[in-house]
Amino acid sequence: MPPRTVLVLLFDHVQSLDVTGPVEVFSGAGDAYRVRTASPDGAPVRTSSGLTLTPDHALADAPSADTLLVPGGEGTRDPDPRLVAWLRERAPHARRTVSVCTGAFLLARAGLLDGRRATTHWAFCDTLARQYPEVAVDPDPVYVRDGRLATSAGVTAGIDLALALVEEDHGRDVALRIARALVVFLRRPGNQAQFSTQLAAQTATRQPLGEVQRWIAEHPGADLCVEALAARARLSPRHFARAFRTETGLTPGRYVERVRVEHARRLLEDTKGGVEEISRSSGYGTPEAMRRAFLKTLGTSPAEYRRRFHAPLG
């Protein structure tokens, strides 16, 4: 089989890791891919971190792409009109078009995400949804696949998406070999949350509630019912529940659920402890209760989640 062409778009103030992360993945597959880069006029571009990248082509001379990769960065805020016009014309001819981080804004501006489900860096999801209401923005997943289009979250999520594409094209063993060489997990599941519960939920400004949040995070296996938490905050259960939701945007029960899933995820990733032990220390009581929570929150079981992080590397 001839190598598949991966064409990476470059522009001034691109995020360098959005480019180099996926490029390292595709290049790690050897002759399976031919990676090329292109900028609007073929001139070198300066990344947001100050690096200079020299493209292989100008957009007008760029080769046809099997996979078209659109990185993000500050340059997506006021993009070169030539870049958007080229995307609008050429992206439909690629077998698949993928974006990393705020590269989703370029796809949206070109009209490619209308009626599609997409994601971007968590800090920009609200902006994407507001500027492009035709796009169904999902702020949670690491990456989203919608037909021939794929969008990923911030920066390193591009590596996860690229590994998923390599696995799709050439199988799990090839993807595992590349992940091992890059010293990363095979790949995070696409529906894994982008960031921790402590970032996802607004930190309460009222001191008793903030202290309760910290205590929950440090004691996920404790009794965390509303009555127990309200007593710790020295509030009535009704007042506590109302104030907690007002300050964090989550009910106490939902917040506890997210913290416990987060705690169990870290243990599954970082330790070889048994599922029963992890379920107890995370406050679930039984492995079945933890399994139900994982399926509800992550769409996968604890066993499958751990397999993705500890699969044999051959």
N, C-alpha and C positions, 0 to 999 in steps of 0.2 A: 504494500500500500504506500503510495507517495505521501510525503509529510503534509500535514495539515497546516495551512498558513494562519498564524495568529498575528493580526495587525493591531498595534497599540498606538492610540492617538496621543500626540504630545502637544503641549501648548504652554505658553509662559505662565509661571506660578502654579504648575501642576504639583501635586503632592508626590514626592519622589518614591515613597514606599508603595503608593498605589500602582506605580509602574513596575518597580523592581521586584516586589513580592510575587505577583503573578508570573512575571517573566522568568524568575528563578524556578518556579514550579514547572512551567512549560519547557524550559531549557533542560530541566532535570530528566525529561523523558527522552533525551538523546535525539535521534533522527526522526522521532515521531512528529515533531512540530518544527516549523520554520517560522521563527519570530522576526517580525519586521516592525519598524516604527515610522510614523509619518507626522509631520507638523504642517500647518497651513501652507507655508511657502517653502518648506524644506530647510529652513534656517534652524540653527541650534536654539534651544529654549532654556530658560533659567527656571529651575524649580523653586518652590516656596522656601526651601531650606538653603538656596544659593548654589546648588549644583547645576552644572551645565550638561544638558543631554543633546547629543547630535543625532538627528533622525536619519533613517535610511532613505526616505522619500519625501517629496511634497505631496500633499493630498491629491493633487491632479494626476500624479504619476503612481499613486499607491496601488499595489497589486490587489486583486480580489481576495477577500478574506473568508476563510472557513469560520473563524472566530474573531469578532471585532470587539476589542477591549477599550473601554472609555474610562480613564481614571478621573479622580476628583482633584480638589485643591482650590486655592483661592481664585485661580483663573476661570473657574466655572461661574463666578458671580457676575462678570460682565464679559461673556465669551466673544471670541472673534466670530463675526457673522458667517465667515466662510466655513468655519468648523461646523456650525449648526446646519447650514445649507447642505454641506457635504454629507453629514449624518442623515439628514432627511432623505437624501437621494440614494445613498449607497448602503445604509444599514439594512434595508429590506432585502438586499441581495446576499447578505451573509447568512450562513446556516444558523448562527446564533450571535446575538449581540449582548454583551455583558458590561456592567458598570461597576466601579468600585467607589465607595464612599459618595461624595457629592457629584460624581460623574453622572448620577441619576438625573441631576438638574439639566445636563446637556441633552440626555435622551428625552426628558419631558419637554424641553424647549423645542426640540425637533418634532414633537408630536408623537413620538414612538411609544410613549407609555399611556396614552389615552385609553381608558377602559381596562387598564392592566393593574395588577397588584404589584407593588414595588416597595423597596425599603432604601434607606440611606443611613448615614451616620445618625445616631439617636438625637444628637443636638440639633439636627436640621430637618427632622421628620415633620415637625409642625409647619416649618416654612415651606417645605415641598408641598404639603397638603394644601396650604393656604394659597400658594402661587399657582398650583396646578390642580384644581378641584376635580378634574376628570380622572386623576390618578388615585387608585385605592392604596393609600400609603399605610403600610404596616410597620410600626416602629419597633417591634420586638425581635424579629428573627435576625440571625447573622447574615443570611442571604435568602432571597426569594426567587423561585423559578416560576415563570408564567409563559408557557409555550417556548418559543425560540428566544425569549428575552429573559435575562437574569440580572438582578441588582443585588449588591452586597452592602453591608454596613461599613463602618469606618475602618480604613487603613488595612490592618492585618486581616480583616475579614475577606479581603481579596485573595489571600492565600488559601483560605478555606474553600472559597468558591472555585478557584483554579484547580485545587486538588479534586474537588467533586467532578469537575469537567474531565480531568485526566482519567479518573476512575470510570466515568461514563464511556470515554473513548477507548481506553486500553486496559481496563480491569483493575481490580483491587490491588494486585501484587505490584503493579507499576506505581500506583499512587502511594502504597506503603513504602516502597523503596525511596521515592522522592521525599516523603515526609521524614523518613529516617535520616536522609542526608541533610535535610534542613533543620533537624532537631525540633520538629513540631509534631503535634498529634496528627494522626491520619487526617482527620478533619472534624470540626465540630458539626453536629447536626445542624441543618439549615434553620430549624425552628428553635435552636437554643437561644436564650435571651442574650441581647447585646451586652448587657451590663448588670452589675450586681443589684440586689434589692436596695442597698443603701444609696445607690445612685438613682435607681428608678423611682424611689419614693422621696417626696420632699421631706426634709428633716424638720421636725416640729420646732417652732421657735419658743414655745412655752416650756419652761424648764422641766416641770414634772413629766411632760410628754416626751421630751427629748431624752430624759433619763430612762424612761420606760423603753423607748426604742433601743437604746444601747444595751439595756438589760436583756431584752428579747434576743438581740444578736449574739450576746455572750452566753445565753442559757436556752438554746432552742429545745432542749429536752425537758424543760421544766413545765409546770402547769401554767399555760398561757391563756387560760380562759379570760373572758372579759372581766369577770368578777375579781379574779386574782390580780390582773393588771390594773384595774381601777383602784383596788386597795393599795397597791404599790404607789400609785399616783395620788392617793388620798382624795379621790373623787368618787362620786356615786357611779355605778356602772353606766347609767343612762347618760350622765354628763360626760363621763370619760369617752364613751363610744362616739358621742356627737362631736366633742372637741377633737378627738383623734382623727376622725374623718375630715373635719374642716381643715386641719393643719397639714395632713399628709395626702389627702385625696383617696385614701383607702380605709376600709373598715378595719378594726383591729384583727378580726379573723383572717381577712385577706392578706394583711401585712404579715401575720404570723406564718401563714401558709407559704408565702414567698420566701421568708427567711429560712424556714425549714427545708424547702427545696434547695435553696442556695447552699445551705450547710451540707446537706446530703450530697449534692453535686460535687462539692470540693472534696469530700471524703472519698467518693467514688473515683475521682480523678487522681488523687494524691496518695491514697493508701491501698493496701491489700486487705483491709478489714472485711469481715463477712457482712453480707447484706442485712442479716438479722441484727448484728451489732450496730451497724450504721443507722438502721431504722430506729433503734431504741435511742441512740444518742441524739438523733435529729428530732425526737419527739413524736414519732409515729406509732410506737408501740409494737407494731407488727410489720413484717415485710410487705404484706398485702396492702396495708394502709399506705405505705410509701409508694408502692407500685401504682395505686390509684391516683395519688397526688402527682406522680411523674407523668402519667398518661394525660391527666387533665391539664397540667401546666406546660409540659415539654412535648407532648405527643409521642413519647417513647418510654419504654420501661427502664428501670434502673440497670437491669442486666445488659440491655442493648446500649444504654448510655455508656456504661463502663467499657463495653467491648470496643467502642470507637476510640477510647483512650488507651486501652491496653491490649489491642490486637497484636498477635504475634507478628514480628517483623521479618521472619524467615531467616 
